[in-house]
Amino acid sequence: MLKGKVIKFRLDTGKPAALSAEAHARLAAIREENIDCSDIPECSEDAAWYRPGPITTVTKPESR
């Protein structure tokens, strides 16, 4: 774990990163039945999906 470094990344969904031809070919070659979804919990039909509000970041002042 890196101490003292914070790396922030904001995904721009309006301009997704372009895939290389090789990466696109690898993704296209994956068959759906070979994708392991066993670790995804089941979701009931009446589950409510919502978009959470803004995330608030709280920082603690450094002690002297």
A tleap script that builds the chain and sets N, CA, C and O, in Angstrom:
source leaprc.protein.ff14SB
mol = sequence {
  NMET LEU LYS GLY LYS VAL ILE LYS PHE ARG
  LEU ASP THR GLY LYS PRO ALA ALA LEU SER
  ALA GLU ALA HIE ALA ARG LEU ALA ALA ILE
  ARG GLU GLU ASN ILE ASP CYS SER ASP ILE
  PRO GLU CYS SER GLU ASP ALA ALA TRP TYR
  ARG PRO GLY PRO ILE THR THR VAL THR LYS
  PRO GLU SER CARG
}
set mol.1.N position { 0.837 -1.183 0.000 }
set mol.1.CA position { 0.000 0.000 0.000 }
set mol.1.C position { 0.877 1.238 0.000 }
set mol.1.O position { 1.844 1.329 0.756 }
set mol.2.N position { 0.532 2.186 -0.850 }
set mol.2.CA position { 1.271 3.429 -0.902 }
set mol.2.C position { 0.783 4.356 0.193 }
set mol.2.O position { -0.421 4.549 0.358 }
set mol.3.N position { 1.701 4.922 0.931 }
set mol.3.CA position { 1.324 5.858 1.975 }
set mol.3.C position { 1.599 7.268 1.497 }
set mol.3.O position { 2.627 7.537 0.875 }
set mol.4.N position { 0.668 8.171 1.792 }
set mol.4.CA position { 0.870 9.560 1.462 }
set mol.4.C position { 0.510 9.944 0.042 }
set mol.4.O position { 0.622 11.118 -0.312 }
set mol.5.N position { 0.086 9.011 -0.779 }
set mol.5.CA position { -0.301 9.333 -2.150 }
set mol.5.C position { -1.776 9.029 -2.335 }
set mol.5.O position { -2.263 7.967 -1.947 }
set mol.6.N position { -2.469 9.970 -2.930 }
set mol.6.CA position { -3.866 9.769 -3.272 }
set mol.6.C position { -3.970 9.883 -4.780 }
set mol.6.O position { -3.545 10.878 -5.367 }
set mol.7.N position { -4.527 8.880 -5.392 }
set mol.7.CA position { -4.704 8.882 -6.831 }
set mol.7.C position { -6.189 9.035 -7.104 }
set mol.7.O position { -6.999 8.236 -6.632 }
set mol.8.N position { -6.545 10.052 -7.859 }
set mol.8.CA position { -7.945 10.288 -8.191 }
set mol.8.C position { -8.129 10.069 -9.682 }
set mol.8.O position { -7.264 10.408 -10.490 }
set mol.9.N position { -9.258 9.504 -10.027 }
set mol.9.CA position { -9.587 9.258 -11.420 }
set mol.9.C position { -11.070 9.519 -11.611 }
set mol.9.O position { -11.898 8.992 -10.868 }
set mol.10.N position { -11.403 10.316 -12.586 }
set mol.10.CA position { -12.812 10.576 -12.895 }
set mol.10.C position { -13.071 10.057 -14.301 }
set mol.10.O position { -12.460 10.509 -15.270 }
set mol.11.N position { -13.979 9.111 -14.394 }
set mol.11.CA position { -14.318 8.514 -15.680 }
set mol.11.C position { -15.260 9.436 -16.431 }
set mol.11.O position { -16.318 9.802 -15.917 }
set mol.12.N position { -14.886 9.809 -17.631 }
set mol.12.CA position { -15.736 10.633 -18.472 }
set mol.12.C position { -16.574 9.695 -19.326 }
set mol.12.O position { -16.098 9.175 -20.335 }
set mol.13.N position { -17.827 9.477 -18.919 }
set mol.13.CA position { -18.677 8.540 -19.644 }
set mol.13.C position { -19.070 9.069 -21.012 }
set mol.13.O position { -19.532 8.307 -21.862 }
set mol.14.N position { -18.892 10.364 -21.236 }
set mol.14.CA position { -19.185 10.939 -22.544 }
set mol.14.C position { -18.106 10.651 -23.568 }
set mol.14.O position { -18.372 10.621 -24.769 }
set mol.15.N position { -16.873 10.436 -23.087 }
set mol.15.CA position { -15.749 10.129 -23.980 }
set mol.15.C position { -14.978 8.939 -23.407 }
set mol.15.O position { -13.906 9.124 -22.831 }
set mol.16.N position { -15.505 7.726 -23.556 }
set mol.16.CA position { -14.777 6.567 -23.029 }
set mol.16.C position { -13.454 6.357 -23.763 }
set mol.16.O position { -13.309 6.736 -24.925 }
set mol.17.N position { -12.509 5.757 -23.080 }
set mol.17.CA position { -11.209 5.481 -23.686 }
set mol.17.C position { -11.387 4.514 -24.859 }
set mol.17.O position { -12.205 3.595 -24.806 }
set mol.18.N position { -10.613 4.737 -25.903 }
set mol.18.CA position { -10.694 3.876 -27.082 }
set mol.18.C position { -9.954 2.568 -26.823 }
set mol.18.O position { -8.893 2.551 -26.198 }
set mol.19.N position { -10.527 1.480 -27.310 }
set mol.19.CA position { -9.861 0.182 -27.201 }
set mol.19.C position { -8.922 0.003 -28.386 }
set mol.19.O position { -9.215 0.424 -29.505 }
set mol.20.N position { -7.791 -0.628 -28.113 }
set mol.20.CA position { -6.905 -0.963 -29.223 }
set mol.20.C position { -7.564 -2.090 -30.026 }
set mol.20.O position { -8.476 -2.756 -29.535 }
set mol.21.N position { -7.110 -2.293 -31.228 }
set mol.21.CA position { -7.658 -3.364 -32.074 }
set mol.21.C position { -7.449 -4.720 -31.402 }
set mol.21.O position { -8.310 -5.596 -31.481 }
set mol.22.N position { -6.301 -4.890 -30.741 }
set mol.22.CA position { -6.007 -6.155 -30.065 }
set mol.22.C position { -6.968 -6.370 -28.886 }
set mol.22.O position { -7.494 -7.469 -28.713 }
set mol.23.N position { -7.199 -5.323 -28.073 }
set mol.23.CA position { -8.105 -5.441 -26.934 }
set mol.23.C position { -9.535 -5.701 -27.401 }
set mol.23.O position { -10.258 -6.485 -26.785 }
set mol.24.N position { -9.943 -5.051 -28.481 }
set mol.24.CA position { -11.285 -5.267 -29.025 }
set mol.24.C position { -11.439 -6.705 -29.492 }
set mol.24.O position { -12.475 -7.326 -29.253 }
set mol.25.N position { -10.433 -7.235 -30.149 }
set mol.25.CA position { -10.480 -8.623 -30.634 }
set mol.25.C position { -10.562 -9.605 -29.471 }
set mol.25.O position { -11.297 -10.591 -29.542 }
set mol.26.N position { -9.803 -9.339 -28.387 }
set mol.26.CA position { -9.850 -10.223 -27.206 }
set mol.26.C position { -11.240 -10.213 -26.586 }
set mol.26.O position { -11.765 -11.267 -26.228 }
set mol.27.N position { -11.843 -9.031 -26.455 }
set mol.27.CA position { -13.187 -8.949 -25.882 }
set mol.27.C position { -14.221 -9.623 -26.766 }
set mol.27.O position { -15.121 -10.302 -26.272 }
set mol.28.N position { -14.094 -9.439 -28.065 }
set mol.28.CA position { -15.043 -10.042 -29.000 }
set mol.28.C position { -14.950 -11.564 -28.992 }
set mol.28.O position { -15.924 -12.248 -29.309 }
set mol.29.N position { -13.789 -12.095 -28.632 }
set mol.29.CA position { -13.581 -13.545 -28.638 }
set mol.29.C position { -14.165 -14.229 -27.395 }
set mol.29.O position { -14.295 -15.453 -27.376 }
set mol.30.N position { -14.516 -13.464 -26.368 }
set mol.30.CA position { -15.055 -14.059 -25.139 }
set mol.30.C position { -16.510 -14.444 -25.370 }
set mol.30.O position { -17.318 -13.628 -25.811 }
set mol.31.N position { -16.830 -15.690 -25.068 }
set mol.31.CA position { -18.209 -16.164 -25.208 }
set mol.31.C position { -18.928 -15.938 -23.878 }
set mol.31.O position { -18.330 -16.100 -22.814 }
set mol.32.N position { -20.205 -15.566 -23.934 }
set mol.32.CA position { -20.964 -15.258 -22.729 }
set mol.32.C position { -20.982 -16.408 -21.732 }
set mol.32.O position { -20.927 -16.178 -20.524 }
set mol.33.N position { -21.057 -17.639 -22.219 }
set mol.33.CA position { -21.118 -18.780 -21.297 }
set mol.33.C position { -19.790 -18.997 -20.546 }
set mol.33.O position { -19.743 -19.758 -19.579 }
set mol.34.N position { -18.727 -18.334 -20.987 }
set mol.34.CA position { -17.433 -18.455 -20.305 }
set mol.34.C position { -17.209 -17.360 -19.261 }
set mol.34.O position { -16.174 -17.342 -18.595 }
set mol.35.N position { -18.170 -16.452 -19.116 }
set mol.35.CA position { -18.051 -15.386 -18.128 }
set mol.35.C position { -18.610 -15.880 -16.807 }
set mol.35.O position { -19.769 -16.290 -16.734 }
set mol.36.N position { -17.790 -15.845 -15.759 }
set mol.36.CA position { -18.188 -16.342 -14.439 }
set mol.36.C position { -18.902 -15.236 -13.667 }
set mol.36.O position { -18.283 -14.247 -13.275 }
set mol.37.N position { -20.176 -15.402 -13.457 }
set mol.37.CA position { -20.979 -14.426 -12.707 }
set mol.37.C position { -21.389 -14.982 -11.351 }
set mol.37.O position { -22.297 -14.446 -10.715 }
set mol.38.N position { -20.738 -16.044 -10.898 }
set mol.38.CA position { -21.150 -16.716 -9.666 }
set mol.38.C position { -20.953 -15.868 -8.418 }
set mol.38.O position { -21.584 -16.139 -7.396 }
set mol.39.N position { -20.097 -14.847 -8.469 }
set mol.39.CA position { -19.870 -14.027 -7.285 }
set mol.39.C position { -20.811 -12.823 -7.207 }
set mol.39.O position { -20.719 -12.028 -6.272 }
set mol.40.N position { -21.706 -12.685 -8.175 }
set mol.40.CA position { -22.662 -11.579 -8.168 }
set mol.40.C position { -23.898 -12.021 -7.393 }
set mol.40.O position { -24.516 -13.025 -7.747 }
set mol.41.N position { -24.273 -11.290 -6.338 }
set mol.41.CA position { -25.452 -11.703 -5.564 }
set mol.41.C position { -26.726 -11.576 -6.396 }
set mol.41.O position { -26.828 -10.734 -7.289 }
set mol.42.N position { -27.689 -12.432 -6.078 }
set mol.42.CA position { -28.952 -12.389 -6.798 }
set mol.42.C position { -29.731 -11.146 -6.404 }
set mol.42.O position { -29.602 -10.643 -5.288 }
set mol.43.N position { -30.528 -10.665 -7.320 }
set mol.43.CA position { -31.331 -9.464 -7.094 }
set mol.43.C position { -32.790 -9.832 -7.336 }
set mol.43.O position { -33.123 -10.432 -8.359 }
set mol.44.N position { -33.653 -9.474 -6.400 }
set mol.44.CA position { -35.065 -9.800 -6.559 }
set mol.44.C position { -35.695 -8.914 -7.629 }
set mol.44.O position { -35.174 -7.847 -7.957 }
set mol.45.N position { -36.806 -9.366 -8.158 }
set mol.45.CA position { -37.511 -8.635 -9.216 }
set mol.45.C position { -37.967 -7.257 -8.757 }
set mol.45.O position { -38.008 -6.324 -9.559 }
set mol.46.N position { -38.313 -7.112 -7.475 }
set mol.46.CA position { -38.847 -5.848 -6.983 }
set mol.46.C position { -37.784 -4.988 -6.297 }
set mol.46.O position { -38.116 -4.079 -5.536 }
set mol.47.N position { -36.531 -5.266 -6.561 }
set mol.47.CA position { -35.450 -4.479 -5.947 }
set mol.47.C position { -35.499 -3.050 -6.468 }
set mol.47.O position { -35.770 -2.816 -7.646 }
set mol.48.N position { -35.236 -2.107 -5.585 }
set mol.48.CA position { -35.249 -0.692 -5.971 }
set mol.48.C position { -33.832 -0.244 -6.306 }
set mol.48.O position { -32.921 -0.389 -5.490 }
set mol.49.N position { -33.650 0.289 -7.485 }
set mol.49.CA position { -32.356 0.824 -7.889 }
set mol.49.C position { -32.441 2.337 -7.807 }
set mol.49.O position { -33.449 2.933 -8.186 }
set mol.50.N position { -31.397 2.942 -7.318 }
set mol.50.CA position { -31.396 4.390 -7.207 }
set mol.50.C position { -29.988 4.909 -7.416 }
set mol.50.O position { -29.015 4.170 -7.263 }
set mol.51.N position { -29.883 6.184 -7.767 }
set mol.51.CA position { -28.590 6.833 -7.933 }
set mol.51.C position { -28.301 7.580 -6.638 }
set mol.51.O position { -29.068 8.461 -6.247 }
set mol.52.N position { -27.212 7.241 -5.973 }
set mol.52.CA position { -26.906 7.918 -4.712 }
set mol.52.C position { -26.584 9.392 -4.940 }
set mol.52.O position { -26.192 9.796 -6.035 }
set mol.53.N position { -26.753 10.168 -3.908 }
set mol.53.CA position { -26.443 11.590 -3.988 }
set mol.53.C position { -24.944 11.811 -4.053 }
set mol.53.O position { -24.178 10.852 -4.136 }
set mol.54.N position { -24.521 13.059 -4.016 }
set mol.54.CA position { -23.086 13.353 -4.094 }
set mol.54.C position { -22.331 12.777 -2.888 }
set mol.54.O position { -22.857 12.716 -1.777 }
set mol.55.N position { -21.124 12.372 -3.131 }
set mol.55.CA position { -20.286 11.800 -2.078 }
set mol.55.C position { -19.541 12.929 -1.387 }
set mol.55.O position { -18.887 13.747 -2.035 }
set mol.56.N position { -19.646 12.966 -0.073 }
set mol.56.CA position { -18.970 13.992 0.708 }
set mol.56.C position { -17.675 13.414 1.238 }
set mol.56.O position { -17.665 12.325 1.812 }
set mol.57.N position { -16.589 14.132 1.051 }
set mol.57.CA position { -15.289 13.690 1.544 }
set mol.57.C position { -14.931 14.513 2.771 }
set mol.57.O position { -14.954 15.744 2.740 }
set mol.58.N position { -14.602 13.821 3.844 }
set mol.58.CA position { -14.199 14.486 5.068 }
set mol.58.C position { -12.729 14.231 5.276 }
set mol.58.O position { -12.293 13.079 5.263 }
set mol.59.N position { -11.949 15.284 5.468 }
set mol.59.CA position { -10.517 15.107 5.716 }
set mol.59.C position { -10.210 15.479 7.152 }
set mol.59.O position { -10.824 16.375 7.731 }
set mol.60.N position { -9.268 14.786 7.698 }
set mol.60.CA position { -8.856 15.012 9.074 }
set mol.60.C position { -7.576 15.848 9.056 }
set mol.60.O position { -6.618 15.493 8.370 }
set mol.61.N position { -7.550 16.946 9.799 }
set mol.61.CA position { -6.320 17.744 9.828 }
set mol.61.C position { -5.160 16.931 10.388 }
set mol.61.O position { -5.331 16.111 11.290 }
set mol.62.N position { -3.983 17.177 9.835 }
set mol.62.CA position { -2.803 16.452 10.322 }
set mol.62.C position { -2.475 16.912 11.731 }
set mol.62.O position { -2.556 18.099 12.049 }
set mol.63.N position { -2.102 15.953 12.572 }
set mol.63.CA position { -1.715 16.319 13.940 }
set mol.63.C position { -0.282 16.834 13.928 }
set mol.63.O position { 0.538 16.397 13.120 }
set mol.64.N position { 0.005 17.745 14.808 }
set mol.64.CA position { 1.342 18.351 14.825 }
set mol.64.C position { 2.219 17.712 15.852 }
set mol.64.O position { 3.378 18.099 16.002 }
savepdb mol mol.pdb
quit
